[in-house]
Amino acid sequence: MIVGVPKETGPGERRVALVPASVADLAKAKLEVVVESGAGTAAGFPDSAYEAKGARVVPGVGDVYAAELLVRVRLQPSRSEDVSRLRKGQVVVGFMDPLGSPAGMQALAGTGVTGFAVELVPRITRAQSMDALSSMATIAGYKAVILAADTLPQLFPMLMTAAGTIAAARVFVVGAGVAGLQAIATARRLGGVVEAYDVRPAVKEQVLSLGAKFVELPLEAADAQDKGGYAKAMDEEFYRRQRETMARVVAQSDVVITTAAVPGKKAPVLVTGEMVAAMKPGSVIVDLAAEQGGNCELTRAGETLVHHGVTILGPTNVASAVPHHASQMYAKNITNFVRLMAKDGALRIDLGDEVVRDTMVVRDGELVNPRLREALGLPALTTA
């Protein structure tokens, strides 16, 4: 079986789905890799590196899309360019945002491909090595702090100098998932005094283990996460009370990094315009939920704006800003997922495997993922 790796065409996308090291790993499963020339260049992986590992590099996308298995970083079915070359019987793996834009999945189903959306990989122990969402969140959490440090008009660490003592920057991280925990760790390494809050009380121990203070809010949130470990959407009254109790911490912070997102839902607004106005001039907010509408009321996706002297960053596709290591981590996740199904040079799609079953979104012209069907108001599929 041939695995095709096209050059990503999304705006600003610099990652690549497989790196040269992936070629040897897939060869062990008797899979051949075909790479479009220049696919890895922006991430620091030249064509020669792929060829040295045994991949076939081709000048255009024709031979790549002829592959039985196509691996992508971001497939956007709503873009005709992303689906026009797909054909019936082909297998496609990549980020697809099925819950955020379920209508696009209908266009994908119409091509007749079998599609696997890697953001739906279940968060179970056996699938940790395939969890691309967590890998990219790790990159985003790190980069958010770097963006904040570059924007903040002061230093992060406390310094005792001949010119006097410089106080450490105060950092508040909202959301202690994978991105939030990495943001905490990075801010601590830079010398910041870090506080963090999450709607899930169970993460308090993780926050404390990284040397941050966990902000206790007197709110009952026992049902704040689903069985997959993802945060669940709460009602508006909960978010209103949450904002009221967070206002004090936000006002005292030099940097606020927000990471709260719910799969398939608009991001909850946790930082209001009033809260921003109460922050010190020169403070910085980095909103990692910008693509889902933003945790800050004033965030504009892809833009940087200043409100009452506070700079608000709404970065999108943050992982692509660190394309080398983001590609390296993503490629390992994809390789492990493909090898789960690869047997003697062919794919064996076992729907009895929950990792395979839960990640599949379309097959034989049908939307097959239960969460996706529910989002579109479609009846559950019956099994014979």
N, C-alpha and C positions, 0 to 999 in steps of 0.2 A: 504494500500500500504506500501511496505517496502522500506526504504531508506538505501542503502549500503554505508559504509565508509571504503574503503580499506586503508592500509598503503601505503604511497607514496613511489615510487620506483626510482624516478629520482635521479641522482647524487647530493648529498649534500642537498637534500630536507628534511627539518625538520618540515614543517608545516603539519597541518591536516585540512581536509575540514570542519569538524564539531567539535565543542567543547561540553563538557557535557551540558552547558546551552542551546545549540541548541535542545537537545532531548526534553525538556519540551515544547519549542516553537512549534516544529513540531507535538508533541502529540496533541496540540490544534487543529491541522488540521487533526487529526486522522491518522497520519503517524507514523509507527513504525521504529525505527532506529537499524540497525545491524552494529557493528563496529568490524573490524579485531583487534585482540589482539595486543597491542603495537602501534596502529596507532597514538595515541596522546602522547606517552611517550617522544619523543624528544622535544615536545612543552610544556611539563610540565603538561600533562593531562593523568593520569594513568587510567588503565582499570577500577579500582574501582570507579572512579569519574563518568564514563559513566554509570556503573551499578547502582550507587546511584540515577541517574536521570531517570532510566527506560530503558536504552538501553540494547540490548543483545550483549554481547561480545563473539566472536567466535574465535577459534584458528587459522583458515586458511582463505584463500580468497574465498573458494568454496561457502559458504553460503552468503558471501558479494556480490559476482558477480551474485548470483541467484536473487538479489533484482530487482524490476521493475525500480527503480530509483537509479542511481549510481552518487555520488558526489565526485569530485576529486579536488585537488589543481591545478596540472598541468598534463594534458593528452597530451602525445606526440604520435600522430597517426603514425609517422614514425617508432616508436619502436614497433616491433612485440609483445613485452611483454604487451604493453598498449592496444592492440586491439584484441589479440588472444582469450581473455575470453569474449569479448562482444558478444551479440546475438541480432538477429532481434527482433524489438519491444521494446527493452530496451531504457530508456531515460538516457542520460549522460549529466552532467553539470560540467563545470570547465574551467580553462584557457586552450586554445588549440592553440593559435598563428595562427589563420586561415589566416590572411593576410601576415604574415611573412613566413609561409611555407604552401601555399595553396595546394601543391601537396599531403601533408599528409592528407588533408581533403578528398581526393578521397579514400584513404585507409579506413578512418572512415566511409564514405558513404557505402563502400562495406560490412560493417558488418550489415547494415540494422537498425542501431540505429537511434534514434532522438537525435541530439546533439545540445547543447546550449553552445556557447563560451562566457564566461562572460566578456571578454574584449570588446565585441561589445555592451554591455548594453548602450543604448543612454544616453547622458548627458542632461537629462531633469529633471525638478524639481521632478516629480513623481518617478523617478528612482534613486534618489540620495542615498537612503538607500540600493540599490542593486549594487552600483558602486564599484565593487571590484578593478578595475584598479586604481581608486583614493585612495582607502584604502591602497593598496600596495605601491603606489607612496608616500604616507605620511610616511610610514615606511622607504622607501628608502631615502627620503630627510633628515630625521632625522639621519639615520645611516651614510650617506655620510659625515656629519659634524663630527660625532664621529670618523670615520676613519681618517679624515683629522687632527683632533686635536691630535689623538694618534700618527700620523706620523710626524707632523710638529715639528721641533726642537725648538719651542718657545711656549709661552703661548698665549692663545686667548685674555684675558682681559688686559686692562691697569692696572698696579699696581704701587702704589707709596710706596716705601719701604725705609728703612734706607740705603739700598745698591743702591738707585737711582730709577729713574722712568723707568718702563718697558712699552714700547709702545704696543698698542693693535695690534693684527694681522689684516691685511687687507684681506677681503674675497670677491671674485667676483663670483656671481652665474649667470650662463648663462642658461636662460630658467626659466620663472616664472609661470610654471604650478603648479600642486599640489606638485610635488616633490621639485621644486625650491622654492616655497613659504615656505614649511616646512624647507628646508635647511636654508633659510634666517632667519626664526624665531629661529631656533636652534643655528645658529651662533651668532645671536644677544644675546640670553640668555647666551651664553658663553663669551660674552663681545667683540666679534669681531666688527670691523668697516666694514659694509657690503655694497657692491654695487651690482646691479643686472641689467640684460638686458634681454629683450624678444622682439622677432620680432613683437609681437602683442602690439600696443600702448595702448590698452584698459586695460592692466594689471598694468600700471604705478601706479594707485591709490592704488592697493593692495600692491605693493612693498613699497610705501611710508608709508602705514598704519602699516607696520611691523617695521618701523624705519630704513629702508635701503634707500640708494640713488639710484634713477633710472638713469641709464646711457643713455643719449640721443644720438642716432646715426642719422645723417642726411640722413636717408634712407626711401623711401616711401614703406610702407608695409601695406596698407589698406586692402589688400585681403589675410592676413596672417593666417586666421583661417577659418575652415569650419563651417557649421551651427550647428555641434555638439560640438563646442568649442575646437576642436583639432587643433594643428598647421598644416598648409599645407606646402607641399614641395615648395620651391621657386627655381628659376632658378640659375644656377651656377654663373652668373654674379652678382646676388644679394649677394650670399654667399661670393664671392671674395671681394666685396666692404665692406661687413660686417666685414670680417676678418681684412681688412686694418684699419678700424676705431676702432676695439676692441684691436688691438695690444698694444696700449698705456696702457689701463687699465690692461690688462693681465700682462704686464711687471712690473707694480707697486704692484701687488697682491702677498700676501704670500700664499694664498690658492685660487684655481680656482675649482669650482664645476660645471660640465656641465650636463645638464639634457634634452637637446633638442633631441626629437625623433618625428618621423612622422609615424603613424601606417602603417605597411606594406611596409615601405621604409627603405633604408639604412640611418643611421643617418648622418646628414650633418656634414662635417668637418669644425669646427669653430676655432680650435686652431691648428696652423701649427707647424711644427718642428722649424721653425725660431722663432716663438713666444715663444716657450718653451725655446729655447736657450737664449732669452733675459730676462728671469725671473731670480730672485736672486737665487743663490745656497741655497738649503734647502727648497725651495718652494715646494708646493704639489698640484697636480691635481688629483681630484677624478672624473672619467668619468662614470656617471650613464648610459650612452648610449653604454657602452662597448659591450653588447650583440647584438646591432644593428650595430656594426662596429665602434662605438666610435665617439665622437665629437672632440677628439684630434687625430691628424694625427698619433701619435706614440703609441696610446693605443693598448694593446693586451688583449683581453678578458680573464679574470681569472688570469691575471698576474700583478705583480708589477715590474716596471723597473725604472731605473734612467738614465736621459739624461741631460748632462751638469749640474749635481748636483740637478736636479729637479726630485722628485719622482712622478711617474705617476701610479695611481691605476686604474685598470680596473675590478672592482668587478662585479660578475654576481649573479643573483638571490639574490639580497641584502635583500629583505624582509625575506628570510629564515634565515638570521642571527639574527633576532629577532622573533623567531618562536612562542612564547607564545602570544604576542599581535597581531602579524600578523595573526595567526590562529583565534584569538578571533574576529578580525575585519572581516576577510574573511568569517568566519562561519555566522556572522550576515548578511552579504550581500547575501550569498547563501540561508540562511533560508528565508529571505524576498522574494527572487526571487522564491523559491519553493512554498512558501505560496501564491504568486500571482496566481499560477496555480492550487493549491490544493483545491479541493472542496469535502467535505465529504469523505475523505480518498482515493481520486483518483485524477489524474491529468486531468485537462480540458485545453487543449492547444488551446487557442483562438488567431487565427492569425489576428484578428481585433485589438488586443492590440499591439501597436507599440513596447513595451518593449519585449514582447514575440517574435514577428515577426522579429525584427531587430537582436535579439540575436541568433536565430536559424540558424545553418549552414548546417545541413544535416537532411534529413527525407526520409524514404522509399527508400533508396539507391540513393537518388538524392542530389546534392549540391543545396541548396535553397537560400542561401544568395546572394543578388545582387552584393555586393562589392566583394565577393569571386569569383563569376562567372566571373565578369569583369576581375579580376586579372589572371584568368586562360584562358581568351579569349573565354569563353563560351557564347552562346547567352542567352538573358534574357528569363526567364521562362514565359510562357503564362498562364494566369488564365482563367478558364472556366467562 
